[in-house]
């Protein structure tokens, strides 16, 4: 997916603003949040979940393509983003196939492929999900690298109460 320099700056700026705001509200550093990074199967995965309205992208009359093929609608849509690294070397993983399933406590959510996103020469994987209510969600990531015999599965909790 190709982004213009302005869109990259808007996305990075929105993410930075969100992180700073949350850190100020909670009094903790976002990177220190233990539930937002996990290591399994030789991979270290960092998870981000933020309201999709922060990353809406281009307007309806723009020639630029919207992120993940569409412009999110409604206050219940969230952008799930995963940054994946080799746990031993620290190198960013750029060749994985990543799927996510976001489920509330009482319902199993849909499984979707997360798309690789290049922003400022780094690759993360992301997609939009509908989180319909105040709940504790499980974000299950399945990561498959070329040549792997089995996927690496990592589960995160996301509290939206």
Secondary structure, 3 states (H helix, E strand, C coil): CCCCHHHHHHHHHHHHHHHHHHHHHHCCCHHHCHHHEEEECCEEEEEEEEEHHHHCCCCCCCCCCCHHHCCCCCCCEEEEEEEEEECCCCCECCCEEEEEEEECCCCCCCEEEEEEEEECCEEEEEEEEECCCCCEEEEEEEEEECCCCCCEEEEEEEECC
